[in-house]
């Protein structure tokens, strides 16, 4: 998908982090951008900043864990711009690195609801529109390098599921002869606020369990501040869309970790991780 000027992009989780970086890169490429996020004040602040630079943007508050919210986002996009060409299912949360058995049912419901079902809702609401347009279109699902490696607790489980879902949809589109294409974004360390996701945790997923063990918020924030900028990741995504490249790996230094897991699977070895334990 080479020509992106005046095309319409939708980005979930666009108020901050990678989503904000994607929105800025798309706007710089001359696209019209629909921004969505559950964090309304930050969403409108990002939209205002982009408008101040001359971008054509539209902000739609959205909780991607709710199917009806994502359906409304699709309807609002078509009503505003009449088409959709790029969808970034990017919204994501983190619940910490506690052992899986210490996580509450609300932890599970929240992280699966956003990280996995948010992607599923986006595919169900937008892909039929894209197919019906019968023109070039592209979906980018944000997973994580954690989805290609061993470990990661609940977060890693949801991101592995996003990788598998994306691979499945890719094959379905190719086998069906449909024009839209799809990519899965698997970033490593990026300068985001993913480890303070609790600020946006809905009341229906209220956390009544123990404080998660593992990395402290301060330690996680310091580590991720050393990561790649969201704008740089946005540039990589834009290039991948233009090249119709499926796997988007932002950090080559994680290749040995991915290879380590693959080798263990092929050898029938028990899983281990090359990363130091967070506990």
C-alpha positions in Angstrom: 0.0 0.0 0.0 2.3 2.7 -1.3 0.0 5.8 -1.7 -1.2 6.9 1.8 -1.9 10.6 1.2 -5.5 11.5 2.0 -6.2 8.0 3.1 -8.0 7.3 6.4 -6.2 5.7 9.4 -7.8 4.7 12.7 -5.6 4.2 15.7 -6.7 2.8 19.0 -4.8 3.7 22.2 -3.8 6.9 20.4 -3.6 9.2 23.4 -0.1 8.2 24.4 2.8 5.8 23.7 3.0 3.9 20.5 -0.5 5.0 19.4 0.4 8.6 19.7 3.6 7.9 17.7 1.6 6.2 15.0 -1.0 9.0 14.8 1.8 11.6 14.4 3.6 9.6 11.6 0.3 9.0 9.7 -0.6 12.7 9.9 2.9 13.7 8.7 2.3 11.3 5.7 -0.8 13.3 4.8 -3.3 10.8 6.1 -6.6 11.7 7.8 -6.5 10.1 11.3 -9.2 9.0 13.6 -7.8 8.8 17.2 -9.4 6.7 19.8 -8.6 6.0 23.5 -10.3 5.4 26.8 -8.3 8.2 28.4 -10.4 11.1 27.1 -8.4 14.2 28.4 -5.1 12.9 26.9 -7.0 11.8 23.7 -8.3 15.3 23.1 -4.9 16.9 24.0 -3.2 14.7 21.4 -5.8 15.5 18.8 -5.4 19.3 19.5 -1.7 19.1 19.2 -1.9 17.4 15.8 -4.6 19.8 14.6 -2.2 22.6 15.6 0.3 21.2 13.1 -2.4 21.2 10.4 -3.5 17.6 10.5 -7.0 16.4 9.8 -7.8 14.4 12.9 -11.0 13.2 14.6 -11.1 12.0 18.3 -13.5 9.3 19.3 -13.4 8.1 23.0 -13.4 4.3 22.9 -13.1 1.4 25.3 -11.9 -1.4 23.0 -12.9 -4.1 25.5 -16.5 -3.2 24.6 -17.6 -4.6 21.2 -20.3 -1.9 21.0 -17.7 0.9 21.5 -15.5 -0.4 18.6 -18.6 -0.8 16.4 -19.5 2.8 17.1 -15.9 3.8 16.3 -16.2 2.2 12.9 -19.6 3.9 12.3 -18.1 7.3 13.3 -15.2 6.8 11.0 -17.3 6.1 8.0 -19.8 8.9 8.8 -16.9 11.4 9.1 -14.6 10.3 6.2 -16.6 7.7 4.1 -13.9 5.1 4.2 -11.1 3.4 6.2 -7.8 2.3 4.8 -5.5 1.7 7.8 -6.5 0.3 11.2 -4.1 0.0 14.0 -5.5 -2.2 16.8 -3.0 -0.8 19.2 -4.6 -0.2 22.6 -3.0 -2.4 25.3 -2.6 -2.7 29.1 -0.3 -4.5 31.5 -1.2 -6.0 34.9 2.3 -6.6 36.2 4.5 -9.7 36.4 2.9 -11.7 39.2 2.6 -15.5 38.8 -0.5 -16.3 36.8 -2.2 -18.1 39.7 -1.9 -14.9 41.8 -3.8 -12.8 39.3 -7.4 -12.2 39.9 -10.3 -13.0 37.5 -10.6 -9.2 37.1 -7.0 -9.0 36.0 -7.6 -11.7 33.5 -10.8 -10.2 32.2 -9.3 -6.7 31.8 -6.1 -7.7 30.1 -7.7 -10.2 27.8 -10.6 -7.7 27.2 -8.2 -5.0 26.0 -5.2 -6.8 24.5 -6.9 -9.6 22.7 -10.6 -8.9 22.5 -9.9 -5.3 21.6 -8.0 -6.6 18.5 -10.8 -9.0 17.8 -13.5 -6.3 18.0 -11.4 -4.1 15.6 -11.1 -6.9 13.1 -14.9 -7.8 13.3 -16.0 -4.1 13.0 -13.5 -2.8 10.4 -12.4 -5.7 8.2 -15.8 -6.3 6.5 -15.8 -2.6 5.6 -12.3 -2.8 4.2 -13.2 -5.9 2.2 -16.4 -4.3 0.9 -14.4 -1.2 -0.3 -12.5 -3.5 -2.7 -9.4 -1.4 -2.5 -6.0 -1.5 -0.8 -6.2 -1.4 3.0 -4.1 -2.6 5.9 -4.5 -3.6 9.5 -1.7 -3.5 12.1 -2.2 -5.4 15.3 0.1 -4.4 18.2 1.4 -7.5 19.9 4.8 -7.5 21.6 8.1 -9.3 21.4 6.8 -10.9 24.5 4.4 -12.8 22.3 7.3 -14.5 20.5 9.3 -15.4 23.6 9.0 -17.5 26.7 7.4 -15.9 29.8 5.5 -12.7 30.2 2.7 -13.9 32.5 -0.8 -12.6 31.5 0.7 -10.0 29.2 2.7 -12.5 27.2 -0.2 -14.8 26.9 -2.4 -12.1 25.4 0.3 -11.0 23.0 1.0 -14.6 21.9 -2.7 -14.8 21.1 -2.5 -11.6 19.0 0.3 -13.0 17.0 -1.6 -16.2 16.3 -4.8 -14.4 15.5 -2.9 -12.1 13.1 -1.3 -15.0 11.3 -4.7 -16.6 10.9 -6.3 -13.5 9.5 -3.4 -13.0 7.1 -3.9 -16.5 5.7 -7.7 -16.0 5.4 -7.2 -12.8 3.5 -4.7 -14.3 1.1 -6.5 -17.5 0.6 -9.8 -15.6 0.0 -8.2 -13.3 -2.6 -9.2 -10.2 -0.6 -7.3 -6.9 -1.0 -6.7 -5.9 2.6 -3.4 -6.9 4.2 -2.4 -7.3 7.8 0.7 -6.9 10.0 1.6 -7.8 13.5 3.7 -5.3 15.4 6.0 -6.9 18.0 7.9 -4.1 19.7 10.6 -4.5 22.3 11.3 -1.7 24.9 9.5 1.5 23.9 9.2 4.7 25.9 5.5 4.3 26.9 3.4 4.3 30.1 2.3 0.7 29.7 3.3 -0.1 33.3 0.9 2.4 34.7 -2.0 1.1 32.8 -4.0 0.9 36.0 -4.8 4.6 35.7 -7.3 3.6 33.0 -8.7 0.5 34.6 -12.5 0.5 34.4 -14.6 0.0 37.5 -16.1 -3.2 36.1 -12.6 -4.7 36.2 -11.8 -3.3 39.6 -8.7 -4.8 41.1 -9.5 -6.4 44.5 -6.5 -8.6 44.6 -3.0 -8.2 46.1 -0.5 -5.7 44.7 1.3 -7.4 41.8 4.8 -8.6 42.5 7.6 -8.3 40.0 9.0 -5.0 38.7 8.0 -2.0 40.6 6.4 0.8 38.7 9.5 3.0 39.2 11.9 0.3 37.9 9.7 -0.4 34.9 9.3 3.3 34.1 13.1 3.7 34.2 13.7 0.7 32.0 11.2 1.7 29.4 12.4 5.3 29.3 15.6 3.8 27.8 13.5 2.3 25.0 12.9 3.4 21.5 10.7 6.4 20.9 7.1 5.9 19.8 7.7 8.0 16.7 10.6 5.8 15.6 8.2 2.8 16.0 5.6 4.6 13.9 8.2 5.1 11.1 8.9 1.3 11.1 5.1 0.6 10.9 4.6 3.1 8.1 7.4 1.4 6.1 5.9 -2.1 6.8 2.5 -0.9 5.5 4.0 0.4 2.3 5.9 -2.9 1.8 3.0 -5.1 2.9 5.3 -6.8 5.4 3.6 -9.0 8.0 6.0 -9.3 10.9 7.2 -5.9 12.3 10.1 -6.5 14.8 11.4 -3.2 16.1 14.3 -4.5 18.1 16.8 -6.9 16.3 18.5 -7.6 19.7 15.6 -9.9 20.6 16.2 -12.2 17.7 18.3 -14.6 19.8 15.4 -14.9 22.3 12.9 -15.8 19.6 15.4 -18.3 18.1 16.0 -19.7 21.6 12.3 -20.5 22.1 11.9 -21.9 18.6 14.9 -24.2 19.0 13.5 -25.5 22.3 10.1 -26.2 20.7 11.8 -28.1 17.8 14.0 -30.0 20.2 11.2 -30.8 22.6 13.1 -29.1 25.4 11.4 -27.6 28.5 11.0 -23.8 28.2 13.6 -21.4 29.7 14.2 -17.7 29.2 17.3 -15.8 28.3 16.0 -12.8 30.2 16.8 -12.4 33.9 13.9 -13.1 36.3 11.8 -10.1 37.3 11.3 -11.6 40.7 
